[in-house]
Amino acid sequence: MKLFQQMLVAPAALGLLASGANAAELNINGVSDYAASADQVTSVTQFSDVYPTDWAYQALSNLVEQYGCVAGYPNGTFRGNRAMTRYEAAALLNSCLDRVTEVTDELSRLLREFETELAILRGRVDGLEARVGELEATQFSTTTKLKAKSVFVMGGTNAIGDNYNNGGEKGARDAYNAEYGAFSFSYDLRLGLKTSFSGKDLLYTRLRAGNMGEDSVWDGNGVGLNKLDTAAPGGNLVEIDRLYYRFPLGEGFTVQAGPLTRNTEMMGYKATAYAKGGQKVLDFFGGSLGVPGVWNKETGGGFGLMYSNKKNVDKGDAYFTVAANYVADSGEANDSNPNTGGFMTDNSEGNITTQLAYGNKQWGMAAGYRYGQCGAKFRTGTEYASSGKWGTPCTVTKDDGSVVRSGADSHSWALNAFWRPEDSGILPSVSAGVGASYLNGNSAWENNTSKRAMASWMVGLTWNDVFMEGNALGAAVGQPQFVTEVDNNGGDDFVADGNYAMELWYKFQVTDNIAVTPAVYWLSRPYGDDTQNFKGDDKSLGVFGGLIQTTFKF
């Protein structure tokens, strides 16, 4: 009875009885709101909306003076004309019983009238208290919430084009199909634990498992551009792939640090509507936003600082976001040997990433920059651009066989922008990104060719509520990171190893928690300049992919 003993408003039950009101259900929210805001009064004259001419004025006055169990709202009103259910009236009467010392004829009539409702009410409250006690005894944590997502992926890829000689027995096309052409069924599972100690901070732990590892085409095998945004580690092993702590620091500032944090998750603003408006497919379009040089999604030991003036502007107004962070590769950050790794050493494969953004939920733009030490990755690109472990090498083997430190590093730039219509319709949301990377030092990835510059771009369109509310249609096209400049050391002129990628998908929202997304994509010349086995040959080899993703969120 603790909940209703706070509701000192029994006179409302008298008014309800006199007017003959009734209802079938108890409005718990209405009763609890009244109880939370009610103020006890000592005289009926304290109510600004109760007058001597009111029909219940004398009854209300007597209850205030005799029993002292009449309450009003903080603004000095009683609101005697507000409609209530019979269950509410019974609850209010029950809360006043402790203050009644003598049962009068009127109160006896009230008790008899509401006898059934009072009995039901007591049973319901007792049941609720029991359920609350059971939940408190069995809950996982008072500070931690679980948010999970599971993705099933069914599909396959097929190489199409010239079966040129790549040094093997089958040729490039047949060799790809023989090793990566099977239809497969894979999964990705993410379990995020969000813990808050003050209500404003966040300790984030994510467990992840999957079977899209080295044996699966979806993790970038065959050609790196096959990598899906949902690709998970292989081996069906559960691992922790995020562990960081985020907390506010002063007005508008947020700090994030941890042994497993990601640079792109410390930007404070994501200038795209493509990845947000529907189901992500290829990693290049979704996670890397078409600019993998900056949005390389490096994860490891690191820290970052973000600032936003969002709270100081009106709702819908554009705001600024500034962010800067440092992340060392997860394989090096925890390595205690300074010659092979370490945190903030020459061998950390460290990334310093910054972004300046301006916009709101409807439109926005961002400029990003990333400095990468030797070994820092570029995420996704043509196979030619991906040589050297997807980044600049830390060592180079000279012609005499000696190994020397390359002194290589990289500088990457990116511009991203998006716009989305206020309402779903013919006009789609538009997202675009363009980026470039420049390499310094002795970055020779092949015997006589040193790559010096790379570029990428993408444009993505999303239509929301297509055919049915909640469904979405998306399409994107772009050029994943490709080499634009090399130092040939006197060799033949280099032709940029340009390529194209495109995808088309439709997300069918089955329920609030389940979505099915069929998708197709095409990669033209994903091997880049490596497609030609001899300079001057006009060879072509592309990869077609088709899949169905089923996403469960809970």
C-alpha positions as CSV (number, residue, x, y, z in Angstrom):
1,M,0.0,0.0,0.0
2,K,3.0,2.3,0.1
3,L,2.3,3.8,-3.4
4,F,-1.2,4.8,-2.6
5,Q,-0.7,6.0,0.9
6,Q,0.8,9.2,-0.6
7,M,-2.4,10.0,-2.4
8,L,-4.3,12.1,0.2
9,V,-7.2,13.0,-2.0
10,A,-10.2,11.0,-0.8
11,P,-12.7,13.9,-1.4
12,A,-12.3,13.3,-5.1
13,A,-13.9,9.9,-4.5
14,L,-16.9,11.5,-3.0
15,G,-17.3,13.8,-6.0
16,L,-16.9,10.8,-8.3
17,L,-19.6,8.8,-6.4
18,A,-22.0,11.7,-6.5
19,S,-21.6,12.1,-10.3
20,G,-21.9,8.3,-11.0
21,A,-18.6,8.1,-12.9
22,N,-17.1,4.7,-13.7
23,A,-14.4,3.0,-15.8
24,A,-12.8,-0.4,-16.4
25,E,-9.1,0.2,-15.8
26,L,-6.9,2.0,-13.4
27,N,-4.8,4.8,-14.8
28,I,-1.6,4.3,-12.8
29,N,0.3,7.1,-14.5
30,G,-2.4,9.7,-13.7
31,V,-2.7,8.7,-10.1
32,S,1.1,8.6,-9.6
33,D,1.5,12.0,-11.3
34,Y,-1.0,13.5,-8.9
35,A,0.6,11.9,-5.9
36,A,4.1,13.1,-6.9
37,S,2.9,16.7,-7.2
38,A,0.2,17.0,-4.5
39,D,0.5,19.5,-1.6
40,Q,-1.4,19.1,1.6
41,V,-3.8,22.0,2.5
42,T,-5.3,23.1,5.8
43,S,-8.2,25.3,4.4
44,V,-10.4,25.0,1.3
45,T,-9.7,28.7,0.6
46,Q,-6.2,27.7,-0.4
47,F,-7.6,26.3,-3.7
48,S,-7.8,29.0,-6.4
49,D,-10.3,27.1,-8.5
50,V,-12.8,26.2,-5.7
51,Y,-15.6,28.7,-4.9
52,P,-18.4,28.9,-2.3
53,T,-20.9,28.5,-5.1
54,D,-19.5,25.1,-6.2
55,W,-21.9,22.2,-5.4
56,A,-19.2,20.3,-3.4
57,Y,-17.7,23.2,-1.7
58,Q,-19.2,22.4,1.8
59,A,-18.3,18.7,1.5
60,L,-14.7,19.6,0.5
61,S,-14.5,22.1,3.4
62,N,-15.6,19.6,6.0
63,L,-13.1,17.0,4.8
64,V,-10.3,19.5,5.0
65,E,-11.2,20.6,8.5
66,Q,-12.3,17.2,9.9
67,Y,-9.8,14.8,8.4
68,G,-7.0,16.8,6.8
69,C,-6.6,14.4,3.9
70,V,-7.2,16.7,1.0
71,A,-4.4,17.7,-1.3
72,G,-4.0,20.0,-4.2
73,Y,-1.5,20.8,-7.0
74,P,1.6,22.9,-6.4
75,N,0.1,25.8,-8.5
76,G,-2.7,26.1,-5.8
77,T,-5.5,24.3,-7.8
78,F,-7.7,21.3,-6.9
79,R,-8.9,20.5,-10.4
80,G,-12.2,19.0,-9.1
81,N,-13.6,18.5,-12.6
82,R,-10.9,16.2,-13.8
83,A,-12.3,12.8,-14.8
84,M,-11.1,9.7,-12.9
85,T,-11.8,6.0,-13.1
86,R,-13.4,4.1,-10.3
87,Y,-10.1,2.4,-9.6
88,E,-8.4,5.8,-9.2
89,A,-11.2,6.8,-6.9
90,A,-10.7,3.7,-4.8
91,A,-7.0,4.3,-4.6
92,L,-7.5,7.8,-3.4
93,L,-10.1,6.7,-0.8
94,N,-7.7,4.0,0.4
95,S,-4.9,6.5,0.9
96,C,-7.1,8.6,3.1
97,L,-8.3,5.8,5.4
98,D,-5.2,6.1,7.7
99,R,-6.3,9.6,8.6
100,V,-9.9,8.7,9.4
101,T,-10.5,8.0,13.1
102,E,-14.3,7.6,12.9
103,V,-16.3,5.8,10.2
104,T,-19.3,7.9,9.5
105,D,-22.4,6.8,7.6
106,E,-21.1,8.6,4.4
107,L,-17.7,6.8,4.7
108,S,-19.4,3.5,5.3
109,R,-21.4,4.0,2.1
110,L,-18.2,4.8,0.3
111,L,-16.5,1.7,1.5
112,R,-19.4,-0.5,0.5
113,E,-19.6,1.2,-2.9
114,F,-15.9,0.7,-3.7
115,E,-15.4,-2.6,-1.8
116,T,-14.8,-4.6,-5.0
117,E,-12.4,-2.1,-6.5
118,L,-10.4,-1.8,-3.2
119,A,-10.0,-5.5,-3.1
120,I,-8.8,-5.7,-6.7
121,L,-6.5,-2.7,-6.1
122,R,-4.8,-4.3,-3.1
123,G,-4.3,-7.5,-5.0
124,R,-2.7,-5.6,-7.9
125,V,-0.4,-3.6,-5.8
126,D,0.7,-6.6,-3.8
127,G,1.4,-8.4,-7.1
128,L,3.4,-5.4,-8.5
129,E,5.5,-5.2,-5.3
130,A,6.2,-8.9,-5.6
131,R,7.2,-8.6,-9.2
132,V,9.5,-5.6,-8.5
133,G,11.2,-7.5,-5.7
134,E,11.7,-10.5,-8.0
135,L,13.2,-8.3,-10.7
136,E,15.5,-6.5,-8.3
137,A,16.7,-9.9,-7.0
138,T,17.4,-11.4,-10.5
139,Q,18.5,-8.4,-12.6
140,F,21.8,-8.5,-14.3
141,S,23.1,-5.1,-13.0
142,T,21.7,-1.8,-11.8
143,T,24.2,0.1,-13.8
144,T,24.6,-2.0,-17.0
145,K,22.4,-2.4,-20.1
146,L,22.9,-5.0,-22.8
147,K,22.4,-4.0,-26.5
148,A,22.9,-6.7,-29.1
149,K,22.9,-7.3,-32.8
150,S,23.2,-10.5,-34.8
151,V,23.6,-10.6,-38.6
152,F,23.1,-13.7,-40.8
153,V,24.8,-13.4,-44.2
154,M,24.0,-15.8,-47.1
155,G,25.5,-15.3,-50.5
156,G,28.5,-15.6,-52.8
157,T,30.8,-13.9,-55.3
158,N,32.0,-14.7,-58.9
159,A,34.9,-13.3,-60.9
160,I,34.0,-12.2,-64.4
161,G,36.3,-11.1,-67.2
162,D,39.7,-12.1,-68.7
163,N,41.4,-15.2,-67.4
164,Y,44.8,-13.8,-67.8
165,N,48.0,-15.5,-66.7
166,N,48.8,-14.7,-63.1
167,G,51.6,-17.2,-62.7
168,G,49.3,-20.0,-61.7
169,E,47.9,-23.0,-63.5
170,K,44.2,-21.8,-63.8
171,G,44.5,-18.1,-64.6
172,A,43.4,-15.2,-62.5
173,R,39.6,-15.5,-63.0
174,D,39.4,-19.3,-62.6
175,A,41.8,-19.3,-59.6
176,Y,39.5,-16.7,-57.8
177,N,36.4,-18.7,-58.5
178,A,38.0,-22.0,-57.5
179,E,39.0,-20.6,-54.1
180,Y,36.3,-18.0,-53.3
181,G,33.3,-18.8,-55.6
182,A,31.2,-20.9,-53.3
183,F,27.8,-19.9,-51.8
184,S,28.2,-19.5,-48.0
185,F,26.2,-18.9,-44.9
186,S,27.9,-16.8,-42.2
187,Y,27.1,-14.8,-39.1
188,D,28.3,-11.8,-37.0
189,L,27.2,-11.4,-33.3
190,R,27.8,-8.2,-31.3
191,L,27.0,-7.9,-27.6
192,G,27.4,-4.4,-26.2
193,L,27.5,-3.8,-22.5
194,K,26.8,-0.1,-21.6
195,T,27.7,0.8,-18.0
196,S,27.1,4.2,-16.4
197,F,28.1,5.2,-12.9
198,S,26.9,8.8,-12.9
199,G,24.3,8.8,-15.7
200,K,26.6,10.9,-17.9
201,D,29.6,8.6,-18.3
202,L,29.9,5.4,-20.2
203,L,32.0,2.3,-19.7
204,Y,31.6,0.3,-23.0
205,T,32.5,-3.3,-23.4
206,R,31.6,-5.2,-26.6
207,L,31.9,-9.0,-27.1
208,R,32.0,-10.1,-30.7
209,A,32.0,-13.5,-32.4
210,G,31.6,-14.7,-36.0
211,N,32.8,-17.0,-38.7
212,M,33.8,-14.5,-41.4
213,G,37.5,-14.9,-41.0
214,E,40.3,-16.0,-43.3
215,D,38.2,-18.7,-44.9
216,S,35.3,-16.3,-45.8
217,V,35.2,-14.0,-48.8
218,W,33.2,-11.4,-46.7
219,D,36.3,-10.5,-44.7
220,G,38.1,-9.1,-47.7
221,N,39.5,-12.4,-49.0
222,G,40.0,-12.9,-52.7
223,V,40.1,-9.1,-53.1
224,G,40.1,-6.7,-50.2
225,L,37.0,-4.8,-51.5
226,N,34.8,-7.9,-50.8
227,K,35.0,-6.9,-47.1
228,L,31.5,-6.3,-45.6
229,D,30.8,-3.8,-42.9
230,T,29.4,-6.7,-40.8
231,A,32.4,-8.9,-41.2
232,A,33.4,-10.5,-37.9
233,P,36.5,-12.4,-36.7
234,G,36.6,-16.0,-37.7
235,G,36.8,-19.2,-35.7
236,N,33.5,-18.9,-33.9
237,L,35.5,-17.5,-31.0
238,V,34.1,-14.8,-28.6
239,E,36.5,-11.9,-28.2
240,I,36.4,-8.4,-26.7
241,D,36.8,-5.9,-29.5
242,R,35.8,-2.7,-27.6
243,L,36.7,-1.6,-24.2
244,Y,36.8,2.1,-23.3
245,Y,35.5,4.7,-20.9
246,R,33.8,8.0,-21.9
247,F,33.0,10.9,-19.6
248,P,32.2,14.6,-19.9
249,L,34.8,17.2,-19.1
250,G,33.5,20.7,-18.6
251,E,30.9,22.4,-20.9
252,G,30.7,20.7,-24.2
253,F,33.9,18.5,-23.9
254,T,34.0,14.7,-23.8
255,V,37.0,12.5,-23.2
256,Q,37.3,8.8,-24.3
257,A,40.1,6.5,-23.5
258,G,40.7,2.7,-23.4
259,P,42.8,-0.2,-24.5
260,L,40.4,-1.1,-27.3
261,T,38.9,2.1,-28.7
262,R,38.4,3.1,-32.3
263,N,39.5,6.4,-33.9
264,T,36.4,6.8,-36.1
265,E,34.2,6.4,-33.0
266,M,35.8,9.4,-31.4
267,M,35.0,11.9,-34.2
268,G,31.8,13.2,-32.5
269,Y,30.0,13.6,-35.8
270,K,29.4,11.3,-38.8
271,A,28.8,13.3,-41.9
272,T,26.7,10.8,-43.8
273,A,23.1,9.8,-44.2
274,Y,24.0,6.7,-46.3
275,A,25.3,4.5,-43.4
276,K,22.5,5.7,-41.1
277,G,19.6,5.6,-43.6
278,G,19.6,1.9,-44.3
279,Q,21.5,-1.4,-44.1
280,K,25.3,-1.3,-44.5
281,V,26.7,-3.7,-47.1
282,L,30.3,-3.1,-48.3
283,D,32.7,-1.7,-45.8
284,F,34.0,0.9,-48.2
285,F,30.6,2.6,-48.5
286,G,29.3,2.0,-44.9
287,G,32.1,2.0,-42.4
288,S,34.8,3.9,-44.3
289,L,32.4,6.5,-45.8
290,G,34.2,6.3,-49.1
291,V,37.4,7.8,-47.6
292,P,39.4,4.8,-46.0
293,G,42.5,6.9,-45.8
294,V,41.0,8.9,-42.9
295,W,38.2,6.7,-41.8
296,N,40.5,3.6,-41.5
297,K,38.7,2.4,-38.4
298,E,41.9,1.7,-36.5
299,T,41.2,0.0,-33.1
300,G,43.6,-0.3,-30.2
301,G,44.9,1.5,-27.2
302,G,44.1,5.2,-27.5
303,F,42.4,8.4,-26.2
304,G,40.5,11.3,-27.7
305,L,38.9,14.6,-26.9
306,M,35.7,15.8,-28.5
307,Y,34.0,19.2,-28.3
308,S,30.5,20.2,-29.4
309,N,28.3,23.3,-28.8
310,K,25.2,21.3,-29.6
311,K,23.6,22.0,-26.2
312,N,24.0,25.7,-26.7
313,V,21.9,26.0,-29.8
314,D,18.2,25.7,-30.4
315,K,16.7,22.4,-31.6
316,G,17.3,22.0,-35.3
317,D,20.1,24.6,-35.5
318,A,23.5,23.6,-36.9
319,Y,26.4,23.1,-34.5
320,F,30.1,22.7,-34.6
321,T,32.0,19.5,-33.5
322,V,35.8,19.3,-33.2
323,A,37.6,16.1,-32.4
324,A,41.2,14.8,-32.1
325,N,42.4,11.4,-31.0
326,Y,45.4,9.0,-31.0
327,V,45.1,5.3,-31.5
328,A,47.9,2.7,-31.6
329,D,47.2,-0.6,-33.4
330,S,45.8,-3.2,-31.0
331,G,48.6,-5.6,-31.8
332,E,51.3,-3.1,-30.9
333,A,49.8,-1.0,-28.1
334,N,50.1,-3.8,-25.6
335,D,53.5,-4.9,-26.8
336,S,56.2,-4.0,-24.2
337,N,59.1,-4.3,-26.7
338,P,59.8,-0.8,-28.1
339,N,61.4,-2.4,-31.1
340,T,58.2,-4.2,-32.2
341,G,55.4,-2.2,-30.6
342,G,54.4,-0.2,-27.6
343,F,52.1,2.7,-27.0
344,M,53.2,6.1,-28.5
345,T,56.5,4.7,-29.7
346,D,58.0,4.7,-33.2
347,N,56.7,1.1,-33.8
348,S,53.1,1.6,-32.4
349,E,51.6,1.8,-35.9
350,G,49.9,4.9,-34.4
351,N,47.2,7.1,-35.9
352,I,46.5,10.7,-35.1
353,T,43.0,11.6,-36.4
354,T,41.2,14.9,-36.3
355,Q,37.9,16.2,-37.7
356,L,36.1,19.5,-37.9
357,A,32.3,19.2,-38.6
358,Y,29.3,21.5,-38.9
359,G,25.7,20.5,-39.4
360,N,22.7,18.9,-37.8
361,K,20.6,15.8,-38.4
362,Q,19.3,17.0,-41.8
363,W,22.5,18.2,-43.4
364,G,26.2,18.4,-42.5
365,M,29.8,18.5,-43.7
366,A,33.1,17.5,-42.2
367,A,36.8,17.8,-43.0
368,G,39.1,15.1,-41.6
369,Y,42.9,14.5,-41.4
370,R,44.9,11.4,-40.3
371,Y,48.6,11.0,-39.8
372,G,49.8,7.4,-39.9
373,Q,53.1,6.0,-38.7
374,C,54.7,3.2,-40.7
375,G,52.4,0.2,-40.7
376,A,49.3,2.3,-40.1
377,K,46.5,0.8,-42.3
378,F,44.4,2.4,-45.1
379,R,41.5,0.0,-44.7
380,T,40.1,-0.9,-48.2
381,G,41.4,-0.3,-51.7
382,T,42.5,-2.0,-54.9
383,E,44.9,-4.9,-54.4
384,Y,47.7,-2.8,-55.9
385,A,47.0,0.1,-53.4
386,S,46.7,-2.5,-50.6
387,S,50.1,-4.0,-51.0
388,G,52.4,-3.8,-47.9
389,K,49.8,-4.8,-45.3
390,W,47.3,-2.1,-46.4
391,G,49.8,0.6,-45.2
392,T,53.3,2.0,-45.5
393,P,55.9,-0.6,-44.6
394,C,58.3,0.0,-41.6
395,T,61.2,-1.9,-43.2
396,V,62.5,-2.2,-46.8
397,T,64.6,-5.0,-48.2
398,K,67.4,-3.6,-50.3
399,D,68.9,-5.2,-53.4
400,D,71.8,-6.6,-51.4
401,G,69.3,-8.4,-49.0
402,S,69.8,-6.0,-46.1
403,V,66.7,-4.7,-44.2
404,V,66.6,-1.1,-43.3
405,R,63.9,1.1,-41.7
406,S,61.8,2.8,-44.3
407,G,61.1,6.0,-42.5
408,A,57.7,5.9,-44.2
409,D,54.6,7.6,-42.9
410,S,51.4,8.9,-44.5
411,H,49.1,11.9,-44.5
412,S,45.4,11.5,-45.4
413,W,42.7,14.1,-46.0
414,A,38.9,13.7,-46.5
415,L,35.8,15.8,-47.1
416,N,32.4,14.4,-46.4
417,A,28.9,15.9,-46.7
418,F,25.3,14.8,-46.7
419,W,21.7,16.1,-47.0
420,R,18.4,14.4,-46.3
421,P,14.9,15.6,-47.1
422,E,12.6,16.5,-44.2
423,D,10.0,13.9,-45.3
424,S,10.3,10.6,-47.1
425,G,9.4,10.8,-50.8
426,I,10.9,10.9,-54.3
427,L,13.9,12.8,-53.2
428,P,16.6,10.6,-51.6
429,S,19.2,11.5,-49.0
430,V,22.5,12.2,-50.6
431,S,25.9,11.4,-49.1
432,A,29.3,12.0,-50.6
433,G,33.0,11.7,-49.7
434,V,36.3,12.4,-51.3
435,G,39.8,11.6,-49.9
436,A,43.5,11.5,-50.7
437,S,46.6,10.0,-49.1
438,Y,50.2,11.0,-49.5
439,L,53.2,8.8,-48.5
440,N,56.6,9.9,-47.4
441,G,59.9,8.1,-46.9
442,N,61.2,5.0,-48.6
443,S,57.8,3.4,-49.1
444,A,59.0,0.9,-51.8
445,W,56.3,-1.8,-51.8
446,E,57.8,-3.5,-54.8
447,N,61.3,-3.9,-56.1
448,N,61.4,-0.8,-58.3
449,T,58.1,1.0,-57.7
450,S,57.3,3.3,-54.8
451,K,53.8,4.5,-54.4
452,R,53.4,8.1,-53.5
453,A,49.7,9.1,-53.6
454,M,46.3,7.5,-53.5
455,A,42.7,8.7,-53.8
456,S,39.1,7.6,-53.4
457,W,35.5,9.0,-53.6
458,M,31.9,7.8,-53.2
459,V,28.3,9.0,-53.6
460,G,25.4,7.2,-51.9
461,L,21.6,7.6,-52.2
462,T,19.0,6.4,-49.7
463,W,15.2,6.5,-50.1
464,N,13.4,5.9,-46.8
465,D,9.9,4.3,-46.4
466,V,9.9,2.8,-49.9
467,F,6.7,0.8,-50.5
468,M,6.2,0.5,-46.8
469,E,7.0,2.6,-43.7
470,G,10.4,1.5,-42.2
471,N,11.7,0.0,-45.5
472,A,14.6,1.6,-47.4
473,L,16.3,1.5,-50.8
474,G,19.9,2.4,-51.2
475,A,22.5,2.6,-54.0
476,A,26.1,3.8,-54.0
477,V,29.0,4.2,-56.5
478,G,32.6,5.2,-56.1
479,Q,36.3,4.5,-56.6
480,P,37.9,2.7,-53.6
481,Q,41.4,3.8,-52.7
482,F,43.6,3.5,-55.8
483,V,47.2,4.6,-56.6
484,T,47.5,7.9,-58.5
485,E,51.2,8.5,-58.4
486,V,54.3,6.3,-58.2
487,D,58.1,6.8,-58.4
488,N,59.1,4.4,-61.2
489,N,62.8,5.0,-60.8
490,G,63.1,5.6,-64.5
491,G,60.6,2.9,-65.5
492,D,57.6,3.1,-67.7
493,D,55.0,5.8,-67.2
494,F,52.4,4.8,-64.7
495,V,48.7,4.8,-65.5
496,A,46.4,5.2,-62.4
497,D,45.0,1.9,-61.4
498,G,41.4,3.3,-61.3
499,N,38.5,1.0,-60.5
500,Y,34.8,1.3,-59.6
501,A,32.6,-0.2,-57.0
502,M,28.8,0.0,-56.8
503,E,26.1,-1.6,-54.7
504,L,22.3,-1.8,-54.6
505,W,20.2,-3.0,-51.7
506,Y,16.7,-3.0,-50.3
507,K,16.0,-3.2,-46.6
508,F,12.7,-4.9,-45.6
509,Q,11.8,-4.1,-42.0
510,V,9.9,-7.2,-40.9
511,T,9.5,-6.0,-37.3
512,D,11.0,-3.4,-35.1
513,N,13.8,-5.8,-34.3
514,I,14.2,-7.8,-37.6
515,A,15.3,-6.6,-41.0
516,V,16.0,-8.5,-44.2
517,T,18.3,-6.9,-46.8
518,P,19.0,-8.4,-50.2
519,A,21.9,-6.7,-51.9
520,V,24.1,-7.0,-55.0
521,Y,27.4,-5.3,-55.8
522,W,30.0,-5.0,-58.6
523,L,33.7,-4.4,-58.3
524,S,35.4,-3.4,-61.6
525,R,39.2,-4.0,-61.7
526,P,39.5,-4.6,-57.9
527,Y,43.1,-5.7,-58.5
528,G,43.9,-2.3,-59.8
529,D,47.2,-2.1,-61.8
530,D,47.9,-5.7,-60.8
531,T,45.2,-6.8,-63.2
532,Q,47.7,-6.5,-66.1
533,N,50.4,-9.2,-66.0
534,F,52.4,-7.1,-68.5
535,K,52.5,-3.4,-69.0
536,G,50.4,-2.4,-72.0
537,D,48.0,-5.4,-71.8
538,D,44.4,-4.4,-71.9
539,K,43.0,-6.9,-69.4
540,S,39.8,-6.7,-67.4
541,L,38.7,-8.7,-64.4
542,G,35.8,-7.8,-62.1
543,V,33.9,-9.4,-59.2
544,F,30.1,-9.7,-58.8
545,G,28.6,-10.3,-55.4
546,G,25.1,-11.1,-54.2
547,L,23.9,-11.7,-50.6
548,I,21.0,-11.5,-48.2
549,Q,21.6,-10.0,-44.7
550,T,19.2,-10.7,-41.9
551,T,19.7,-8.4,-38.9
552,F,18.3,-9.0,-35.4
553,K,18.5,-6.2,-32.9
554,F,17.7,-6.8,-29.2
